[in-house]
Amino acid sequence: MYKYELLIMKLYFCKQKKIYLFYMEANPNQKNSLKHVLFGSLIGTTIEFFDFYIYANAAVLVFPQLFFPSSNSTMATLESLATFSIAFLSRPLGSAFFGHYGDKIGRKFTLVAALLTMGISTVTIGFLPSYASIGIAAPLLLMLCRFGQGVGLGGEWGGAVLLAIENAPPNKRAWYGMFPQLGAPIGLLLSGGTFLLLTDSMSNEDFMDYGWRIPFIASALLVIVGFYIRTKITETPSFENSKKEKEEVKVPFLTIVKSYKNQLIFGTFAAITTFLVFYLMTVFTLSWATSDLGIVKRDGLLIQLFSVLFFAVFIPVSAVVADKIGRRKMLIAATAAIAVFGFFFSYFLSTGNIGLVTTFACIGMALMGFTYGPLGTFLSELFPTNVRYSGASLTFNLAGILGAAFAPMIAIWLAKKYDVSYVGFYLVTAALISLISFLVISKDEHKF
C-alpha cells in the first residue's frame, strides 16, 4: 500500500462476461502530477515500441535464417516479414478489447494490463527454439507471440495518449499528446542501439546463436519499471467526469460504428501515410540497403539510428506548431510534404552511396516526426470521452493494417519486380488518400 492509501484494491464483477477483474485504482482525491502524467504516458509507449521494434530488426537480420530457412533469401525475408504483419492484424483486436474496458472501467487498469500483455509476449520470443530444433512449430510459436505483441500495443497506445491529453489544458493538448508519441523514436533508438551493441561485441555466430535473444529477455526489466510507474497514476479528470455524469455506453465499439463511423473511416485513411512512411524508412530501407545496395548491416543500423534523431526532434516541433495553427492544418501540411518526398525514392536509393541513403533516411524521419507528433491528439479529439479510448485506438490501429501491415513486403516486391521508384509512387498514393480524408472528415468539438 502506498502513502495516504494511494492505491485501493477493488473488485469488479462483469456480468456480461462472468469474469472478475482485479485492479488497483487510485484514490479519487489524489491528483495526477504533471511529472507522473507525462512520464507515465512516455514510459509505457517507450517500452511497447522497444518491444515492437526489436522484432522488426530481428525480422530483417535474424528470423529469415533461424525460423524460415530457404534456399531463396528473398523468400525467407518475405516469410519473416509476413510474421511482422501479424501484429498489425491483431492490434485492432487489442484496441477493441482494451478499449472496451478502458472506456467502461478506466484508463489505468487497461494501461497496466496492456503493458503486461506486450511484455510477456516479447520475453517469450527470447526463449523460442529455432526451426532447426523443433521444425515448423518454431515459426508457429513465433507468430503466436507476435500476435500477443500486437494485442498489447493495440491497447497501450490509446490509453497512453488519453492519459496525456485528458490531463492537458485546452491550448496544450498537442504538446501533452506528443509525449507518448516520443516513445516511438526512443523505443527505436533503444532497440537499434541494442542490436548494434550486440553485433559489435560478439561474433556473427554467437549473435545468431544467442545474442539476438538478449534484448527480448531484457525487456522484462523495462516492463517492471513501467508497471511500477503506471500503478502510481490516477484516473484522468475527463473519465471521472464522464462517470459522474453517467455517460457510459454499454458497448463502446458498437456506439462508434453506429454514431461515429465517418470519424472511424476517414480517421483511419487519414493516418495510413504516417504508418507507411515510417515502415518504409525503417524496415524496408534497412532491408534494401543491406541486401540490395551492398551496405553492411552495421552501417545500415547506424544510418537508421542517426535518422531516428530527426524523428525525435521534429515530434515536439510539430506539436508546438499544431497547438498554434491546429492539428488538422499541421497534418495536412506534413502529408503534402510526404507526397512530394515520394517522388525522390529512385534518386536516393538507386545506388549504394551511404551519403545519399543517410540523407534519404533523415528527411523521411523528419517528415515522420511532423506527421506523428499531433496525430494522437487529432484522432482522440474525434471522439467523446465515453468512447474515446475505443475510437482513437481502433482508428490508429486500423490505419496500421492498411498503412504498415504489409508495407515492407509490398515495397520489396515493387522494388524487385519493377524499380525502387515504384515504392515512392506507393507512398505518394497513400499520401493523396490521407489528404483527401483530412479534408472531408467531420470533426465536432467533444468535451474533455
N, C-alpha and C positions, 0 to 999 in steps of 0.2 A: 504493500500500500504506500502511496506517495503522500507527501506533506499536505496537510489540510484535507486529507481524504480526497485527493485529486481524482483518483480512479475508483469507481464504484462498480462492483460486479453486478451485472444484471442478466436476467434470463428472459429470452423472448420465445414465445411459442407461436409458430406459424401454422395456422390451421389448414391452409391450403396444401402445404407440403407435408404436414405431420412430422415436422422435424424441430429440433431445438437448436437455437443459435446462441452460443455463448459469446459475449464480447465485453470489452471493457469500455465503459462510457465515461466521458469526463464530467466532472461536476458542472452543472449548468451555470453556476455562479462564477466559474473560472473563465477569465477572458484569455483569448489567444494573444500572445505577444507577437509583435512583428517578426522577431527572430525565429520563433517557433513556426510561424506560418510559412515564411519564405524558405527557411532551411528544411522544414518538413516536406514541402512540396518539391524542393530541389533534390533532396537526398533519395527520395523514392524513385523518381524518374531516372536519376543517375544510375542507380542500381539496376533498374529494369532495363535500361538501354545498354548498360555494360553487358548484362547477360545476353541481351538480344544480339549485340554486335560481335561478341566473341564467337557466336555461332556463325555470323556472316563471314568473319575472317576464316574460321575453320572450314566453312563450306567451300571456300576457294582454295585454301592452302593444304588442307589435311584430309577432309572427308572423301574426296574423289578417290584417293589412294587406299584408304583404310576401310571404307564402308561400301564403295561402289567400284570394285576392281573391274577394269575393262581394257581391252586392247586398244580401244579408241579413247584417247584422253579427252576429246571434246564431249563425247557421250557421257563419260564419267562425271565431268564437270556439270553437264546439264542435269544429270540424275541427282547430283548433290544439291544443285540449286533448286531442284524440284522440292526437296525436303525443306529448304529455306522458305518456300512459298507456303508450306502448310500452316505456319504461324499466322500468316495474314488471313487465311481462311478461317482459323479458329478465333481470331481476335473479335469479330462481331459476336460470337457466342459468349466470350468473356464480357463484352460490353452489355449484352442483354441480361446476363445472369447477375453480374456485379452491379450493373446499373439499376436493376430492379430493386435490389436490397439497398443500394446507395440512396435511392430516391425515397424508399419507404422506412428504412431503419436509421440510416445516417451515413455520412461520408467516411467517418473514422473507421468503423468496423470493416467497411468494404476495402479501404486502402490497406489495412493490415492483412486481410485475407488475400487480396490480390498479390501483395508483395511475397507472401509465403508460397503461393501457388507458383509464381515465377521462379523463386529461389530454389524450391525443391526440384523442379523440372531441370533447372540448369545444373545443379550439383550432380544429379543422377547421370547426366551426359558424361561427366568426367569419369564415371566408373564403368561405362559401357564397354564390353569386349568388341573387338573388331570383326569384320567379315571372315577373316582367316580363322578366328576362334570358334564362332558359332554359326557361320553361314548367313542365310537370309534373315535370321532372327535379328542380326545386328542392325541393319538399316530399318527394320520394322520398329525396333525399340527406339532408335534414334528419331524416327518420325513421331512416335508417341510422346517423347519428351519435347520435341519441337511443338507439338500440338499444345502441350501444357504451357510452354512459354508464351504462346500466342494468347491463350485464355487469360493468363496472368496479366500480360501487358494490356490486353483489351479492357480489363477492369481498372488497371492502375492509372492510365493517362488521364481519363476523365475526372477521376476523383482528385488527383493532384492539381489539375488546373482549377477545379472548383474550389479547392481549399485556398488557393491563392486569390482568385478574383472575387469570391464571395466574402472575403475579408478586406477587399480593396475599396478605397474611396472611388467615387464615380469617375473622377478625372484621371485616375491612375490604374484603371483596370488592365490595360495592355502592359503596363510596366510590371505590375504584380504577376500577371499571367505569363510573362516571359520567363519567370524563374523556373517553373517546371520544364519549360522548353529548353532551358540551358542544360538540363540533364542529358539531352541528346548528344551535343558535342563533347561534354565532359565524359560521358559514358564511352563515346567513341575514342577519345584520347586515351582513356584508361585501358580499353580493350586493345587498341592498336599498339599502344606503348608496351603492354604486357607481352604481346606476341613478338614485338621487335626485340625486347629484352631477352626473351627465351631463345629466339633464333640466333641472337648474338652470343649467348652464353653457353650454348651446347651444340653438339654436332647435329647434323640433319637426322642421323639415325636415332639419336636419343630424343630429339624433338618429336619425331614421328612415332616413337615407341611410347613415351610417357609425358614428354614436355608439354604437349598441347593440352593435356588434361588439367594441368595446374590451374589456369585461370577459371575453369569451370568449377573445380572443387573449392578454390579460394574465395569464390563469390559468396560462400556461406558466411564469411566474416562480415561482408558488406550488408547482407540481409539482416544479421543480428543487430548491427548498428541502426539500420533503417527501422527495424521493428521497435527498438527502444525509443527512437525519436517519435515515431508515429503514436505510441501509447501516451505521449505527453500532450497531444493536441486535442483541443475541444472541438465540438461541432461548430460549423460556420453559422454566423448570425442569420443568414438567409434561410438556411434549413430550419433553424429553430423557430423563426417567424412563420415559416410555412406550416410547421406542425401546430403552432398556436392557433393559426387561422384555419386549421383543419382543411388544408388544400390538397391533402394526399389523394392520389388516384389509385385505384385497385391494381391495375396492370399498366405501368408506365409505357411499356413498349406498344401496347395496343392504342393508347392515347396518342402517341407520336404518329403512328401510322394513320390514325383517323383524323387528327386535328392539325398535325404539323408535317404532313407528307411533303409539301413543297420545300420546307426548310431541310428536311432529311434528304430529298433527292438532289436539289440544287446545291446544298451544302456539301454533299458528297462529291459531286462533279467539280465544285469549286476547289476542293482540296487535293484532287488527284495529281496535279502538277507538282505540288510540294513533295509528295511521296516519290514521284517518278524522278525528279531531278536529283533527289538525294541518293537513291539507289543506283542511278546511272553514274553519279560522282564517286560512289564508294565501291559497291560490289562489281559493277560492270567495268569501271575504269581500272580497278586493281586486277581483275581477271584479264582484261585485254592487254594491259601494259606488261604483265608478267608472262603471258602465254603467246602473244602475237607481236608485240613490239620489241621483245628481247630485253626488257628491263628486269633486272634481278629482283627477287621477292623483297629483299631488304630495302632496296631503293623505292620499290612500289609502296611499301608500308611507310617509309619516310615521307614520300610525297603526300600520301593520304593524311598522315598526322599533321604535317605542315598546313595543308589546306583546311583542316578542321579548325585551326585557329581563326581563320577568316569567318567560318561558320559561327563560332562562338562570339566574335567581336560584333558582328552585324545583327545578332539577335537583339541585344539591348538597344542598338541604334534604331532598329525598325520599331521597337516598342515605343520609344520616345516620339518618333515621327507619327506613329499610329494614334497616340493619345492626343496629338495636336491636330491632325488632319482627318482622323477617323480610320478605323480598322479596314473598312472596305476599300477606301481610296489607296491606302498603303498596299494592300494585297493586289489590287488591280495593276498598280504601277510595277510591282515586283514580278507579277506573272507576265506582263508585257515584255519586260526585260529578259525574262527566261525564254520567251518565244524567239526573240532576236538572237540570243545566245545559241539556240538550237541550230542555227544555220552555219555555225563555225566549227562543228564537230570534226569535219573532214580536215580542216586546216590544222587543228591541234593534234589529232590522233591518227594521222596517216603515216607518221614516221616515229621512230623510237627516240626522238630528241627529248631528253629529260627536261630541258628548259620549257619547251612547248607544252609537254604533258603537265608539268607543275603549274604553269600559268593557267592552263585549262582547268585544272582541279581547283585552284584558288578562286578563279572567277565564278565557277559553278557553285562552290561552297559559300561564297559571299552572297550570291543570289539566293541560295538556300536559307541563309540567315534572315534575309529581308522578308521572305515569304513565311518562314516558320515562326518567327517571333510573335506576331499578332494573331496567328491562326487559331490558337486555343481560345483566346478571348473572343474572337469573332464567332466561332462555332458555338461557344457557350451562350452568347448573347442572343442566339436564335431561338432559345427555348426558355420557358418559365421555370422557376425553382423546382416545382414538384415533378418535373420530368427532365430536368436539365442534365443530370448525370447520365441517364439513358440516352437522351437525344444527342448530346455532344459526343459521347463515346461511340455511339453507333455511326454517326456521321463521319467521324475521324477514321474509324477502323474499316468501314465500308470503302472509304477512299483508299485505304491501304490495299485492299484487294484489287481494286481497279488500277491503282497507280503503281503498286510495288510488288504484288504477289508474284507475278510472272515477268516483271520488267527485266531483271537480269537475263533470263532465258530468251525473251523476245529480242533484247538488244544484241545478245551474242549471235542469235540466229540471223538477224538482219545484217550484222556486220560481216558474218561469214558468207552468207548467201549472196548479198549484194555489195554493200560498201558501208564503211563506218558513217558516212554522211546520212544514210537512212536512219541511223539511230537518232541523229539530230532532228530529222523530219518527224520521227516518232514523238520526240519531246515537243516540237512545235505544234503538232496536232493536239496533244494533251493540253498545252497552254491555251490554245484557242477555245477548247471546250470549257476550261476553267474561267476564262474571261467572259464568255457568254453567260455562264452560271452566276458569276458575281454581279453581272448587270441585270439579270432578271429575277434573282432571288428576292423574295419578300421578307423584310426584316422589321418586325414590330419591336418596340421597346418593352422589354419584360422587366418586372420588378426584381430587384436584388435585395 
